Amino acid sequence: MLFTHCTPGFMPIHAVPARTLQICSIKVTDVKLFEWPLQVYGVVAARDAVDEHRNPIFLRSRDDCQILDEADPFLYLTGPVRAIVSEKPVHIEIQLKVKGTTASEDRALLSHVFYYDGDYYKASLSTIIIEKHSCTLELGAQQFKRSVQATIFGVHVADYKSNPFEHGVRVVCASLSQQHDTKDTVESPSMEVVLLDSKVERKCVVKRGYLNLSRQVVSVNLSGKLKVLIQAYTPSGEIMTSGHVFVMPKTSNTSQHACHLDGFKVEFTVAWSFLVQDEEQS
């Protein structure tokens, strides 16, 4: 949120809509040497020209591993903490392990480092496939040519008297083109950005009507829009009701929005910010 506070029309010269990389999802497939389910922990992180430090996309300790099965083999992403600028090649580091009965029995699932070159991946949507002897990773990625950073926060049930998410909640978003059909279409799971899923969290995610998002930062094309979808679960884990809203991007400041779900109104705020292209400008 580097430039959220700036007055529209009075931006610093180095504040720009930048080319960014968005890792929407990471799917574990073609598992060898292991049997489902997998207790996975480790890190997936990016380093770009803006900051040489790790920008974690997935980060879990051994004591907080994620259980993956064949029905839901997606890593539960909690980052990045800021938009990944891809004006220059992005360094992606993957270090994943499978938890054993004891720490000495833990085994490497996948260890890999590569560079994402935005000039090579011309398409706005792509699947980056990493094949190793133990498994294959499929990274659902989006590249935006002129994008801003959106930080979603303050998600809460308005006039909170009862909890519509008693049995669980899922919040996802998708960065779309302006021409995308505004009907309630289902996006490809690999290109959805999951902000919260209580099925995976396994802990309280709603208090006093407020939803504690696991992931908050997304990139949005300045000429596009952001779809935010909120779903409530039934006791059996099915989708009971859902609502969505389309959000138009801004260059700075914040915007307030509301999503309606079967008699309930869920409100949230989006903080908008231009980006910088390299470390010297940050």
C-alpha positions, 0 to 999 in steps of 0.5 A: 500500500505504498501509494494508497495515501496519495491524492489522485492526480498528484502521484510521485513520478516513480509511482506507476501501473507496473507489470506484475506476476500473480500466482493464483494457485499451486497444485500438486499432481502426479505424486510418486514415492508418497501416498495420499494424503500428504502432510506438506510444509515449507516455503514458496517465495518470490524475489523481484527487482523491487526487493531482494528479500523473500516475498512468501506465497506459501509458508508453513512450519512443520507444526502447522503443515497442510494436509493435501489429498487427491480431491483437493491437491492445492496448496493454501496460499497466504501471500504475497505480502505485496504485488510481485513486479515482473518488469525484470525476471522474478526469482521463484524458490520452492522448498517443500517437505512431507512430514513424517512420524518424526522430524528425522523421517521428513522427506523432501517433496520438491526443491526447485529454483527458477526464474519467471521471465515475463517476456517469455510468458507472453500470455496473460494466463499460463500454467507453469509446470515443474516436473520432478521425480517425486511429483509435479507442480502446476502453478496457475499464473497471471501476468498483468501489463499495467496493474495496481495492487489491491489489498482487501481488508475489513471484511465483515457482516453488516448489522451483525446479529447472527453468523451466516458462516456458522458452518464455514466460509470461502472467499475468492477473487479473480482479476478479469478483463473489462470485457469479461461477462459479468454473469455469475460464471465459475472461474477456472479453479487454477486461476482463482485467488483464494483469500479464505477457506475455513475448510483448510484453515481448521481454526476460527476465522470469524469473530464478531462478524469479521472474517480473518482473511489468509490472503489479502494482496492481489494484482488487478489490471488498471483497465480490468476489474476484480470479482470478489465471491463470498460463499457460505458452507452447509454442515456437510461442506457444500456451498449453501449460498453465495454472492459476488460483486465486481470492483473497478480498480483505482490508482490510490486511496480506498473503496468500500463495497458490499456483497449480498448473501441470502439476506445478509450483507457482507462489507469490505474495503479495498486499499489501492496503490500504484507500484514501483518498478525497481528497488531504487524507487521503493 
